[in-house]
Amino acid sequence: PGFKWFMEHLCNMALSAFGGLLVYATRSLEQKPWECAQSDVGKCFDTRSSGLWGVLRFALLYWTGRVVTFVSMNTQRGSIFLYGTPDRKARKESGRSRGDTCALDARVFAAWLCMLALCVLVEVRLLLPAMKGLDWATTCGAGALGEITGWPAQQGACSDPERALSFGCATCLSSVSAGWLLVLLGGMVDIYFVFYFASAIVGSAMGHRRGLNDLKNTTLPVDLRENQGREALSFEHAFGPGWKQIWRVMVRSLRQESLVSPAQAAGLAQAAGISIDGDAPLSHRDRRQKPIHLSRFPRLAADRLC
């Protein structure tokens, strides 16, 4: 990290500290009326809702600043992937246009929005209702967090200050805390389960649609005969007419890393109708192309080629 990275994170820390102090200075901690917290019937008037905007506006301002700071600091300013082909003639028609890029970004944003909405739905409908009515004030009678949570304290194992260190009070507090800790952990990790679940379903459908079945199967032969083999047609569709140059580079890298022998490298290049050196012409015997059986090569080399 350089000076720019240091200054960005320093400004982020300063703005975060200022926003936290602003929210803390404008806080308004009042307990919720008993009839509103413990009764589902009857009339209830919560005086806290009268000045709700005056209390929440600073918190909303703080989180708006946090979102803007996060987006501005994590926006990718350069391209991650390079789309194109080594063939100069086909390079103009390759890659993605601005419209295709915007459409892809919109689909990715919609997918993440759906996954986040599913996480919120699971948390609101499943996790939080599981702990309804279980808190320190209602279950244990502890009013230490009454001003923060806004819940009025009830009679329980911790109502009497002299029994604050008793076994019953400690058991009640620890049990409620463990339950809320499980809910908190569930709310933190549910996005991973939803993401992997969605990736498995959507990725399987996309791979089947693009014909990627058995793509990493090293037992199937690889046919690189021009205009005949399935893999040759896939190479040409992905990289254009200059796909043989890419295959030569791949084979050379395997030979340089001693993953294949020079004879095996020459055979891999000849299977695509090219020479491993690029300049030496192929003889009539070398021009005979046939499918490649990757199972005859070392496992690591076969995995990188298939």
N, C-alpha and C positions, 0 to 999 in steps of 0.2 A: 504493500500500500504506500502511495505517495502522499505528497502534501495536500492534494485535492481531496483524497479520501479522508485524510485526517481532519480537514476543515469541515467537510460535509458531516462527519459523525460528531464533531464538536458542536456544530450548530444544532444538530438533532438533539444532543443531550441538553443543550441550553434551552431550547424550545420546550422540550419535554419537562424539564424542571420548572420552567416558568408556568407552563400550563397546569402542572400538578399543584403548584402553590396557589394559582388563581382559583382552581376548583376547591381547594381546601379552605381558602379564605372566604369564599362565597357559599360555603356549605350551610344547610339548614336541616338539623337533625331533630325531628319531632316524632314522638311515639304515635302509632296508629290507635285510634279509639278502640276500646275493648269491644263494643258492639259491632264494629266493622271487622275486627280480626277474628272473633270467635262465634259470630252468629251469621247464618245464611238467610235469615228471615228478619222481617221488621225494618224499620227505618234506620238509615245510617248516613250520617253527614260527616265526611272527612274534611276537616278544615285545611289539611295540607294541600288539597287539590286547587284551592283558590289562588295560590301564588305559585303554581307549578312552573309556568314559563320563566318566572324570575329566578327560579332555582336551577332549572335544567338548561337554560341558555348558555351558561358558561361551560357546562359539561359538553353540550353539543358543539360549541365552538372549539373546545379542546380536541374532541375526537375528529372534527373536520380537519383541523390542522395536522393531526396525526396521519390521517388518510392521505392528505396532499403531500406530506413529507415522505411517507412511505412510497407512494407512487413515483414521485420525482426522483428519489434516490435509487429505485430499483428498476426504472425503465431502461430497457436495452437500447443503447444508442448506436450499436453496430450490428451487422448481420451475423447470425450464428452459423447458418448453413449457406453454402454457396451452391446455387442451382445452375447447372449448365452442362456442357459437354466439351471434351478436348477438341472436337471438330469445329473449325472456325466457321464453316458454311452453315452448320446446323445450330450454332450458338445463338444466333439472333432469335430463333423461334423457340428456344428452350427457356427453362426457368419459369418464374411466376410473374404475372403482371400485377399491377397495384390493386386491381379489382380482386384478383384471386387471393392476394395476401390479406386484404381487408375481409373478404368472406371467410378465410380460414381463421383469422383472429376473432371474428364474430362467433363462429362455431365453437371455438375453444372457450370464449367467454361465456357463452350460453351453457356449455357443458359444466363448467365450474360453478356457474350460478345454480344450475339444477342440483349439483352435488351438495353445495352449501345449504340449499333449501331443504334437501332431504335430511341433512344433519340437524338443522334447526327443528324440523318436524319430529325427528326421533327424540331430541332432547326435551322438547316441550310436551310431547304426548306420551313419552315412555319414561325418561330418566327423572325429570322433575316431579311428576305426579307420584313416583314411587316413594318420595320423601315428604309428601304432603303432611303437614302437622307435626313433623319430627324436627324440632329445633331445640336449642338450649332453653329458650324462654318458655315455650309451651309444654315440652316434655319434662324438662328437669327443673323448671322454676328459676333458672338463673337469669338475672336481669342485667348482667355485666355489659351485654351488647344491645341493650334495649334502645339506646339513642341511635345506634348505627343501623340496626335492622328495622326499627320502628314498631316492633312487636311488644305488646304489654306482657309482663311476666305473669306466670300462673303459679299455683301452689305445686311444689314438687320436692324432690330430694335435695335440691340446692336452695330452697327458699330461705331457710334459716341460715344466717351468716355463720353461726357456730358450727354448722354441719357442712361447711364448704369443703373441708378436707376429709370428709367421711367416705367410707367405701361405697355407699350407695350413690353419692353425688359424683364421685370419680367414675364409677361404672356407667352412670347415665350419660355424662358428658363425653366420655371416650366412645361409647356406642354410637351416639348421635354424630360425633365428629368422624368416626370411621365410615358411617353411611354417606355423609356428604362428601367425604374424600373419594369414595367410589364413584359417586355421581360426577365429581369434578374430573376424575381420571377418564371416565367414560365420555364426557364432553370434549376432552382433549384428543382422544385417540379415535373417535368415531369417524372423523374425516378420512383417516387412513383406510379403514375397512370399506367405507363407501367408495373411495377412490379405486382401490384394488378390485372391488366388485364390479364397478362400472368399466374399468380398464379391461377386465377379463371378458366381459360380454361384448363391449363395443370393439375391442381389439380382435376378438375372434371373428366377429361379423366382417370387419374390414379386411382381415387377412384372407378370409374365405372369398370375399368379393374380388380381391386383387389376385387370387390364385396363388397364395403363398403356402398352400398345404405342402407338407414334406419339404419345405425349403431348407431346413437344417438336417435333413436325412442323408447321412453319408453313405448309405447302402444303395442309393439310387444312382445310376450313371448320369454323368454330365455330358450333354451333347452340344458341342460348340461348332458344329459344321455350319458354315455360313448359309443363311436362307433355308436351313433345314432343321437344325437342332432347336429344341425348345428353349434351352438356356441361351443360345446365341440370339434368338429372336427377343428374349427378355432383356439381354444386355443391350441390344441395339435400340430397343424401345426406351430404355432408361438413360443411356448415355449417348445415343446417336451413332452415326457411322464410324466414329473413332473409338468404339468400345474395345477393339483389340489392343490399343495402346494401354488402356487401363489394365487389361488382363496381363500384358507383358510386365507392367510395373508390379502387379501383385505377385507374379511368379518370381520376379527378380528379388523382391523383398524376402520371400520364403527361402530362396537360395542363399541370400546374404546372411540370414539368421540361422543357416544350417538346419532348417526344418525339412528340406528336401535335398537330395543329392543333385549334382549337375546333370546327370542323365535323366532323373525324374523331372527336373525343371525344363530340360529340352523337350521331353515328351509332352509336358503340359502346354508349352508354347506351340508345339506342332499340332496339338489337338485343335487349336484355333486357327491353324493355317499360317502361322508366323514363326519367325525365328527368335530365339531368346536374346540375341544380340541386337536385333533390329535392322542391321545393315546387311548381314550375310544372307544371300538368297537361299531358298529352300530347294533341295534336290527333288527329283521326281519321286524318290522313295520317301522323303520326308513329307511330301505333300499329301500322303495318304492320311486322311483324318478319320478318327474313330472316337467313340465316346470314352470318357474318362471314368474309371471306377475308383472313387475316392477311398474305398475301403482298403485299397492296396497301399495307401500312403499313411504316414504317421498321423495319429489322431488329431494333434493340434493343427497340423497343416490342412487336414481334411475339413476341420471345423471352420477354418478361416476361408476356405475356398467355396464351401457349399452355400 
